[in-house]
């Protein structure tokens, strides 16, 4: 059986059910994560708007619980909602890459990422 694709669960007051935004976050994550996506099942993306001294901005938090050894949580903020998602996706990719190097996730070691996923090799 082929592995199911990573799913983005979009949360946040006024953002839930926003399919274009969920799709945008999913595309940005796929692009940032590259082969690292194979280790993930669900990425929870939480968005919140804040009015601060510098004006209105959007905070984006991304949480991954699908890792076998740890939760990974990152957060960024930007005046533009798409920029907030972009920055957080990049940060998540770096955090997961770091964690895989430190913990030695068998499917995500840097020397293993170019090989096809085991399950996809079974026809």
C-alpha positions in Angstrom: 0.0 0.0 0.0 1.3 3.5 -0.8 1.8 5.8 2.1 -0.8 8.4 2.6 0.3 12.0 1.8 1.0 14.6 4.4 -2.2 16.4 5.5 -2.3 20.0 6.7 -4.8 20.7 9.5 -5.5 24.4 9.5 -6.7 25.9 12.8 -7.4 29.4 14.1 -10.3 31.7 14.7 -11.6 32.9 11.3 -9.2 30.6 9.4 -10.8 27.1 9.8 -12.4 25.9 6.6 -10.3 28.3 4.5 -9.4 25.8 1.8 -7.3 28.2 -0.4 -5.2 29.1 2.6 -4.9 25.4 3.7 -3.8 24.5 0.2 -1.3 27.3 0.2 0.2 26.1 3.5 0.4 22.6 2.1 2.2 23.6 -1.1 4.7 25.8 0.9 5.3 22.9 3.3 5.9 20.4 0.5 8.3 22.8 -1.2 10.2 23.6 2.0 10.3 20.0 3.3 11.2 18.2 0.1 12.1 14.5 0.9 11.5 15.2 4.7 7.8 15.2 4.0 7.8 11.4 3.8 8.2 11.1 7.6 5.1 13.3 8.3 1.4 12.4 8.5 -0.2 15.6 9.8 1.1 19.1 10.2 -1.1 21.3 12.3 -1.0 25.0 11.2 -2.4 27.5 13.7 -2.9 31.1 12.6 -3.8 34.1 14.8 -4.0 37.8 14.0 -2.5 40.3 16.5 -2.6 44.0 16.8 0.7 45.1 18.2 2.9 48.3 18.4 4.0 47.7 14.9 0.5 47.3 13.5 -1.4 44.2 12.7 0.5 41.0 12.0 -0.3 37.3 11.7 1.3 34.7 14.0 1.8 31.2 12.5 2.6 28.1 14.5 3.2 24.7 13.0 3.2 21.5 15.0 4.2 18.0 13.9 3.3 15.1 16.1 4.0 12.4 13.5 7.7 12.1 14.3 8.6 8.9 16.1 10.8 10.6 18.6 9.6 14.1 19.4 7.0 16.8 18.7 8.4 19.6 16.6 6.8 23.1 17.1 7.9 26.3 15.4 6.4 29.8 15.3 7.0 32.9 13.2 5.1 36.1 12.6 4.8 38.6 9.7 2.5 41.5 8.7 1.4 39.4 5.7 -0.3 36.1 6.3 1.4 34.4 3.4 4.8 35.6 4.5 4.0 34.2 8.0 3.2 30.8 6.5 6.4 30.9 4.3 8.7 31.7 7.2 7.2 29.1 9.5 7.4 26.4 6.8 11.1 27.1 6.3 11.6 27.1 10.0 9.8 23.8 10.4 11.9 22.2 7.6 15.1 23.3 9.4 13.9 22.0 12.8 12.9 18.6 11.3 16.2 18.3 9.5 18.1 19.1 12.7 16.0 16.6 14.7 16.5 13.9 12.1 20.3 14.4 12.2 20.4 14.3 16.0 18.0 11.4 16.5 18.8 9.4 13.5 15.3 8.8 12.2 16.0 5.7 10.0 13.8 6.9 7.0 15.1 10.5 7.1 18.9 10.2 7.5 20.6 12.6 5.0 22.1 9.5 3.3 18.7 7.9 2.9 16.6 10.7 1.5 17.3 10.0 -2.2 16.0 6.4 -2.0 12.3 5.7 -2.6 10.2 5.2 0.4 10.2 1.5 1.4 6.4 1.1 1.1 6.3 2.6 -2.4 8.8 -0.1 -3.6 6.2 -2.8 -3.0 4.1 -3.0 -6.1 
